[in-house]
Amino acid sequence: MSDRPSSLVGLHAAALDPLEPADLVATVRSAAPAVEPAVAAELGAVLASIQPDSPLSARLDTLVALATWLRDATPLVLPDRASVGDRSGAARLWLLVEVLHAEQASRAALSRLVTSVLVETSAARLFTNTGLPSELRFFAEFADRLARHGLPRPPEHTCLAALVTRIFPDERATLWLDAAPPQLVVELASLLTPFGTAFAPGESSARREVEGEAADALALLAVRAAALGLDRDFRSRSEVAALGAEPVLALARTSAAFLDARRRADTGDRAGQVEARRLRAEAVWHVASARVVLDGVVARLDEGGVSVDLVFRVELLGRLLVRADRLLALLDTDPPEPALQRARNVRFIRELVGQAIGDRSLLALVQQNSRLLARRIIERAGETGERYIAASRADWHGMLQSAAGGGYLTAGTTVAKFWVGWAHLPYFFEATFLGMNYAASFIAMQFLGFTLATKQPSMTAASIAASIDNTGHDGLEPLVDLISRTLRSQLAALIGNIGMVVPVVLAIDFIHVRWTGAAFLDADTAAYVISSHHPWTSGTVFFATLTGVLLWASSIFGGWLENWSALHRLPEAIAQSPFLGRHVGRPGAESLAHGFVRYISGIGTSLSLGLLLGAAPIVGKFFGLPVDVRHVTLSTGAMTFAGASVGPLAIAGPAFREALVGIVLIGMLNFTVSFTLALAVALRARNVPLVTLAVLLRAVTVRFLRRPMSFVYPPKDAPTPSAPPLART
């Protein structure tokens, strides 16, 4: 780009006559001879339509029309001297700057139009509301955004934030701004004098308007930040003991004093000018101190429970402090140099534009405020998942034994499932008894130290995600070891479950035959069980996938319940309970509190999984939908009962063999679906990039090709446990 003056402060638009569209088209073609005629005609028409003395609504429409032309993604053919590429999103911006340099009348008219818009509109809402939720609760903000999506908005001609929304209606509309080199944006701003002085020290009505509203916004935002930072939830996690030492409170006081001093300085009071400079520097210090305190609060959130509303307010306070920092930079009366001030303000504008778009997104709201809560829940699941990973051969055999206990209980669960179905209860009671049957079995496994294989994947995935987050690209070998241990541990659990459920079910059927003279399942029921597990002619694949989703959902509920109990400090309440202290003594109450912490997540997981498995088929019946669940251990027990009923000849037949293929598919889908969902959520909560996962997957593949048995059974040199294994749930 050729050297040109960055501003034309002495230019008076009234002394220049605006050109006709044809002349402007010629100017466009002169700047870029190869540009399409239609593009040149569109720009010429927009520039010719500029009327600085027209009503405000018409001037706003002109700016929107110019922005619409700028964000058109059609490639242009630019000359070699262009500072951007032909296909760059900023190609049209470069062309506009070139035309304004060449055409003084259009430059002056556009400058007057922009300046008048800045003077006649208010930037207050742009500074205080854009990117800063007005509500203090997550669901209130969600409802407000949902209403704004569905309801028509009245025109707001005097609001600068509304103009930003019209110019940048969605993320695609910002591509040209994101692609523009900062110096090109600064050059455009400098051309639009006296608007350009809003990007550098100088005097203009537009600059005074913008800075005055920025000072008002700073005082208002500081009060909001103080109200949030002095909230009980924040102070209970803050290291600042004295209320008067809270930096957010000092920021509110300093900002109010700065606003008063600045108003006195605007009247020519030199003492006010000196005081305003001092108070501004003091406010910058308080903002930095408040951000340090907030970082400490965020770090201590992991020590206790978190809620959606608490995370929402933490996020909001952080944004308020960032916005205060930006406004203080805008109000800097002694910047290092004009170019630095211009570049800093350009970044601020880009930030405001991005946040204005984010303000309208429900998905962005959920993502911004759920990540910390998701991480807290996933981390709790990961701590539980570490109990499922067997490192040594002794651990592996211990896993096999605990899984055998899980299979033993599952055989009884299968019997109770058939009994509930044969009772033909009303839907509500059938769902309740089925759910309680499953839940009682799963909770009993937890307290007896038994293992259910299908509950492992969603737990161990969180442990793997935590290790990926802590390691990144370095030290992949320990991660590969962890994954191999995880897979062989899950294989041991599956072998233990199925290896025990089959003989126990056969023993139950044998006892039933000796007692009643008939198999546990009659011929019709056995035939139905076999046909319902066919991999292709039944809904087995879909039902097994749904079960995998329910397995994952139950692990999330277990983590949420543990987080909820920590948030409300239930373990402390149990340990310090006067009632328990009188009846079991203080040591007994503390022991109960320790047990509560240890088992609450597993109980929540078991209870929710049982109720989900029991309710899903009944909900399907209620709505007339073909919905059912397929759990590999329960299905294996049911198929074993069916095989005992139909006899050896039918077992050797094609129908039973195909149903066994269905059992294999059920096991694969139960594991892979729950593991994939849990891993995806855990990686998302920890912001682990996909490239890290790809590198890890390649390393795992190499290990499997070199040492496949390490994924099945621990090698001899596997480490021995340093402590006895924890009870598995």
Order of alpha helices (4+ residues) and beta strands (2+ residues): alpha-alpha-alpha-alpha-alpha-alpha-alpha-alpha-alpha-alpha-alpha-alpha-alpha-alpha-alpha-alpha-alpha-alpha-alpha-alpha-alpha-alpha-alpha-alpha-alpha-alpha-alpha-alpha-alpha
